Amino acid sequence: MIRINILLLSALLALAACDNQGPAEQAGEEVDEAVQDMSNDMDDAMDTAADTAEDMRRNAGQMAEDAADDMQEAAEEASEEMDQAADEAQQTMEDAADEVKQQMPQ
């Protein structure tokens, strides 16, 4: 009986120490590797998406600031042009009034 137990134990140890894998074990390892690779790729994609979203948020803020600055500058230029046009219109009206006065009999 002891001999059988020793023999069984030796056989189990030999099987456990065996490095040869069957097709099922090999396929299982390949599936595990593929799942791990896919998980790593998904993590990388999520990190890239998060970085891209942060970059877009920063860029959008800068673009809004630039647009506001451009609008302010355009408004100031338009205001100056309107003031100049109003001054020219007033001068034209004064010149016309002077001409009318000169043509009127005294």
KOLDO-796419 format. One record per residue: x, y, z of N, C-alpha, C, O, CB in turn. Coordinates in steps of 0.05 Angstrom, whole numbers, always signed. Atoms other than C-alpha are relative to their C-alpha. Glycine has a CB too. Layout:
[[X; Y; Z]; [X; Y; Z]; [X; Y; Z]; [X; Y; Z]; [X; Y; Z]]
...
***
This chain:
[[+16; -24; +0]; [+0; +0; +0]; [+17; +25; +0]; [+12; +44; -14]; [-19; +0; +24]]
[[-18; -23; +0]; [+56; +48; +16]; [+14; +3; -27]; [+18; +26; -36]; [+21; -4; +23]]
[[-12; -2; +26]; [+88; +30; -49]; [-18; +13; -21]; [-9; +28; -38]; [+8; -29; -10]]
[[+19; -11; +19]; [+25; +48; -87]; [-2; +30; +5]; [-3; +46; -14]; [-28; -14; +3]]
[[+1; -29; -6]; [+20; +115; -51]; [+24; +15; -9]; [+22; +36; -21]; [-4; +4; +31]]
[[-24; -12; +9]; [+92; +130; -65]; [+1; +2; -31]; [+9; +22; -43]; [+25; -16; +10]]
[[+2; +0; +29]; [+82; +110; -138]; [-19; +21; -11]; [-13; +35; -30]; [-8; -28; -9]]
[[+20; -21; +8]; [+20; +154; -144]; [+11; +28; +4]; [+8; +46; -12]; [-26; -4; +15]]
[[-12; -26; -6]; [+55; +212; -111]; [+22; +7; -20]; [+23; +30; -29]; [+11; +0; +29]]
[[-21; -4; +20]; [+114; +204; -158]; [-11; +7; -27]; [-1; +25; -41]; [+19; -24; -2]]
[[+12; -6; +26]; [+69; +203; -218]; [-12; +28; +0]; [-10; +43; -20]; [-22; -21; -6]]
[[+12; -27; -1]; [+32; +266; -195]; [+22; +21; -1]; [+19; +41; -14]; [-16; +3; +26]]
[[-23; -19; +0]; [+98; +302; -182]; [+12; +2; -28]; [+19; +23; -37]; [+21; -8; +20]]
[[-10; +1; +27]; [+122; +281; -251]; [-18; +16; -19]; [-9; +31; -36]; [+4; -29; -10]]
[[+19; -15; +17]; [+59; +308; -283]; [+1; +30; +6]; [+0; +47; -12]; [-29; -10; +4]]
[[+0; -28; -8]; [+63; +373; -244]; [+26; +13; -10]; [+26; +37; -17]; [-2; +3; +30]]
[[-26; -12; +8]; [+136; +383; -263]; [+2; +1; -31]; [+21; +13; -41]; [+23; -16; +11]]
[[-1; +1; +29]; [+122; +370; -337]; [-6; +27; -12]; [-26; +40; -6]; [-19; -21; -11]]
[[+4; -26; +13]; [+130; +432; -380]; [-15; -2; -26]; [-23; +19; -36]; [+27; +13; -5]]
[[+14; +3; +26]; [+97; +404; -441]; [-29; +7; +4]; [-43; -4; +21]; [+3; -29; -11]]
[[+28; -9; -2]; [+30; +438; -451]; [-15; -13; -24]; [-5; -15; -46]; [-3; +31; +0]]
[[+18; +10; +21]; [-27; +408; -490]; [-12; +23; -15]; [-8; +47; -8]; [-22; -18; +12]]
[[+12; -21; +16]; [-65; +447; -542]; [-20; +17; +15]; [-23; +41; +10]; [-14; -12; -25]]
[[+19; -16; -15]; [-119; +468; -493]; [+14; +20; +18]; [+5; +43; +20]; [-18; -19; +17]]
[[-15; -18; -17]; [-69; +497; -444]; [+13; +23; -16]; [+13; +46; -8]; [+21; -15; +16]]
[[-13; -20; +17]; [-33; +532; -500]; [-21; +20; -11]; [-16; +45; -11]; [+15; -13; -24]]
[[+21; -17; +9]; [-98; +560; -528]; [-10; +18; +22]; [-15; +42; +18]; [-23; -16; -12]]
[[+8; -16; -23]; [-118; +583; -459]; [+19; +23; +6]; [+11; +45; +12]; [-3; -18; +25]]
[[-20; -21; -5]; [-53; +621; -450]; [-2; +21; -22]; [+1; +45; -16]; [+28; -13; +1]]
[[+2; -19; +21]; [-61; +653; -518]; [-25; +18; +3]; [-23; +42; -2]; [-1; -14; -27]]
[[+24; -16; -6]; [-132; +675; -500]; [+6; +20; +22]; [-1; +43; +21]; [-24; -18; +7]]
[[-7; -18; -22]; [-106; +703; -434]; [+17; +23; -9]; [+13; +46; -1]; [+14; -16; +22]]
[[-18; -21; +10]; [-51; +741; -470]; [-16; +20; -18]; [-12; +44; -16]; [+23; -12; -17]]
[[+15; -17; +18]; [-100; +768; -522]; [-19; +18; +17]; [-21; +42; +10]; [-17; -16; -20]]
[[+17; -16; -17]; [-148; +791; -467]; [+16; +22; +14]; [+8; +45; +17]; [-15; -17; +20]]
[[-18; -19; -13]; [-90; +824; -430]; [+8; +23; -19]; [+9; +46; -12]; [+24; -14; +12]]
[[-8; -20; +20]; [-66; +859; -494]; [-23; +19; -6]; [-20; +43; -8]; [+9; -14; -26]]
[[+24; -17; +5]; [-137; +883; -508]; [-5; +19; +23]; [-12; +42; +19]; [-24; -18; -6]]
[[+4; -17; -24]; [-143; +909; -437]; [+20; +23; +0]; [+13; +46; +6]; [+1; -16; +25]]
[[-21; -21; +0]; [-77; +946; -443]; [-5; +20; -22]; [-2; +44; -18]; [+28; -13; -5]]
[[+7; -18; +22]; [-98; +975; -511]; [-23; +18; +8]; [-22; +42; +1]; [-6; -16; -25]]
[[+23; -17; -8]; [-164; +999; -482]; [+9; +21; +21]; [+0; +44; +20]; [-22; -18; +12]]
[[-10; -19; -19]; [-127; +1031; -423]; [+15; +23; -14]; [+12; +46; -7]; [+18; -14; +21]]
[[-15; -20; +15]; [-80; +1066; -471]; [-19; +19; -15]; [-15; +43; -16]; [+19; -13; -20]]
[[+20; -17; +15]; [-139; +1090; -514]; [-15; +19; +19]; [-19; +42; +11]; [-20; -18; -15]]
[[+14; -18; -19]; [-175; +1117; -453]; [+18; +22; +10]; [+10; +45; +12]; [-10; -17; +25]]
[[-19; -21; -8]; [-112; +1154; -431]; [+3; +20; -22]; [+4; +44; -17]; [+27; -13; +8]]
[[-3; -18; +23]; [-104; +1183; -500]; [-24; +17; -3]; [-22; +41; -8]; [+5; -16; -26]]
[[+25; -16; +2]; [-177; +1204; -502]; [-2; +21; +22]; [-10; +43; +16]; [-25; -19; +1]]
[[+0; -19; -22]; [-171; +1237; -434]; [+19; +23; -5]; [+13; +46; -1]; [+6; -14; +27]]
[[-20; -21; +6]; [-108; +1274; -455]; [-10; +18; -23]; [-7; +42; -21]; [+27; -13; -9]]
[[+11; -16; +22]; [-141; +1296; -520]; [-22; +18; +9]; [-24; +41; +1]; [-10; -19; -23]]
[[+22; -16; -10]; [-203; +1320; -484]; [+11; +24; +17]; [+1; +46; +15]; [-19; -17; +18]]
[[-12; -21; -15]; [-159; +1360; -436]; [+13; +21; -18]; [+10; +45; -13]; [+21; -11; +20]]
[[-12; -18; +20]; [-120; +1390; -494]; [-21; +17; -14]; [-18; +41; -18]; [+17; -15; -21]]
[[+22; -15; +14]; [-185; +1409; -529]; [-12; +20; +19]; [-19; +43; +10]; [-22; -20; -10]]
[[+11; -19; -20]; [-212; +1441; -465]; [+18; +25; +2]; [+9; +47; +2]; [-4; -13; +27]]
[[-19; -23; -2]; [-149; +1483; -458]; [+0; +16; -26]; [+0; +41; -24]; [+29; -11; +5]]
[[+0; -15; +25]; [-149; +1501; -532]; [-25; +16; -4]; [-25; +38; -14]; [+4; -20; -23]]
[[+25; -14; +2]; [-222; +1519; -530]; [+0; +26; +17]; [-10; +47; +9]; [-24; -18; +8]]
[[-2; -23; -17]; [-209; +1566; -472]; [+17; +22; -12]; [+10; +45; -12]; [+11; -7; +27]]
[[-18; -19; +13]; [-151; +1599; -509]; [-13; +12; -24]; [-11; +36; -29]; [+26; -13; -7]]
[[+13; -9; +24]; [-192; +1604; -572]; [-22; +21; +7]; [-26; +40; -7]; [-12; -23; -16]]
[[+21; -19; -9]; [-249; +1638; -534]; [+13; +27; +9]; [+2; +48; +2]; [-16; -12; +23]]
[[-14; -25; -8]; [-200; +1688; -503]; [+9; +15; -25]; [+6; +40; -26]; [+24; -7; +18]]
[[-9; -14; +25]; [-170; +1703; -572]; [-23; +12; -15]; [-21; +35; -25]; [+14; -20; -18]]
[[+23; -11; +14]; [-239; +1712; -602]; [-11; +25; +14]; [-18; +44; +1]; [-23; -22; -2]]
[[+9; -23; -15]; [-259; +1759; -546]; [+18; +24; -5]; [+9; +47; -8]; [-2; -7; +30]]
[[-19; -22; +6]; [-196; +1800; -557]; [-4; +11; -28]; [-3; +36; -32]; [+29; -11; +3]]
[[+5; -9; +28]; [-209; +1803; -632]; [-25; +16; -2]; [-26; +37; -15]; [-1; -25; -19]]
[[+25; -15; +0]; [-280; +1825; -620]; [+3; +27; +13]; [-8; +47; +3]; [-22; -16; +14]]
[[-4; -25; -13]; [-258; +1879; -572]; [+15; +19; -18]; [+9; +43; -20]; [+16; -4; +27]]
[[-16; -17; +18]; [-206; +1905; -621]; [-17; +9; -24]; [-15; +33; -31]; [+24; -16; -11]]
[[+17; -8; +22]; [-257; +1905; -678]; [-21; +20; +9]; [-27; +39; -6]; [-15; -25; -12]]
[[+19; -19; -10]; [-307; +1942; -635]; [+13; +28; +4]; [+1; +48; -2]; [-13; -10; +27]]
[[-14; -25; -4]; [-256; +1995; -617]; [+6; +13; -27]; [+3; +38; -30]; [+27; -5; +15]]
[[-5; -10; +27]; [-237; +2003; -691]; [-25; +11; -12]; [-25; +33; -24]; [+13; -21; -18]]
[[+26; -9; +11]; [-310; +2009; -711]; [-9; +26; +14]; [-20; +43; +1]; [-22; -22; +4]]
[[+8; -25; -15]; [-322; +2061; -656]; [+16; +24; -10]; [+5; +45; -14]; [+5; -4; +30]]
[[-17; -21; +10]; [-263; +2102; -681]; [-9; +9; -28]; [-10; +33; -34]; [+30; -8; -1]]
[[+8; -7; +27]; [-287; +2098; -753]; [-27; +15; +1]; [-32; +33; -15]; [-3; -26; -17]]
[[+26; -14; -2]; [-358; +2119; -732]; [+4; +28; +10]; [-9; +47; +1]; [-19; -16; +20]]
[[-6; -27; -10]; [-330; +2178; -693]; [+11; +17; -22]; [+3; +40; -25]; [+20; -1; +24]]
[[-12; -15; +22]; [-289; +2199; -753]; [-22; +7; -21]; [-22; +29; -32]; [+23; -16; -13]]
[[+21; -4; +20]; [-349; +2191; -800]; [-20; +22; +10]; [-29; +39; -5]; [-16; -26; -6]]
[[+17; -21; -12]; [-392; +2233; -752]; [+13; +27; -1]; [-1; +47; -8]; [-7; -7; +30]]
[[-14; -26; +2]; [-339; +2288; -750]; [+0; +10; -28]; [-5; +34; -33]; [+29; -4; +10]]
[[+0; -8; +28]; [-335; +2288; -825]; [-28; +9; -9]; [-30; +29; -24]; [+10; -23; -18]]
[[+28; -8; +7]; [-411; +2291; -832]; [-6; +27; +12]; [-19; +44; -1]; [-20; -21; +10]]
[[+5; -26; -13]; [-414; +2349; -782]; [+14; +22; -15]; [+3; +43; -20]; [+8; -1; +29]]
[[-15; -20; +15]; [-360; +2386; -820]; [-13; +6; -27]; [-15; +29; -35]; [+29; -9; -4]]
[[+13; -4; +26]; [-396; +2375; -886]; [-25; +16; +4]; [-31; +34; -12]; [-7; -27; -12]]
[[+24; -16; -6]; [-461; +2402; -855]; [+7; +29; +6]; [-7; +47; -3]; [-16; -13; +23]]
[[-8; -27; -6]; [-425; +2463; -828]; [+9; +15; -25]; [+2; +38; -29]; [+22; +0; +21]]
[[-9; -12; +25]; [-392; +2476; -895]; [-25; +7; -18]; [-26; +28; -30]; [+19; -19; -16]]
[[+24; -5; +16]; [-460; +2469; -930]; [-16; +24; +11]; [-26; +40; -4]; [-18; -25; -1]]
[[+14; -23; -12]; [-492; +2517; -880]; [+14; +26; -5]; [+1; +46; -10]; [-2; -5; +31]]
[[-16; -24; +6]; [-436; +2567; -891]; [-5; +9; -29]; [-8; +33; -35]; [+30; -4; +4]]
[[+5; -6; +29]; [-447; +2563; -967]; [-28; +12; -3]; [-32; +31; -18]; [+2; -25; -17]]
[[+27; -10; +2]; [-522; +2573; -958]; [-1; +29; +11]; [-14; +46; +0]; [-20; -18; +16]]
[[-1; -27; -11]; [-508; +2634; -914]; [+12; +20; -19]; [+2; +43; -21]; [+15; +0; +27]]
[[-13; -18; +18]; [-462; +2664; -965]; [-17; +6; -24]; [-15; +28; -36]; [+27; -12; -9]]
[[+17; -4; +23]; [-512; +2656; -1020]; [-25; +15; +7]; [-39; +25; -11]; [-7; -26; -13]]
[[+24; -15; -8]; [-568; +2689; -981]; [+5; +30; -1]; [+27; +40; +6]; [-9; -8; +29]]
[[-3; -29; +1]; [-579; +2763; -993]; [+0; +11; +29]; [-13; +1; +47]; [-22; +14; -16]]
[[-2; -11; -27]; [-561; +2805; -934]; [-18; +23; +4]; [-18; +35; +26]; [+27; +7; +6]]
***
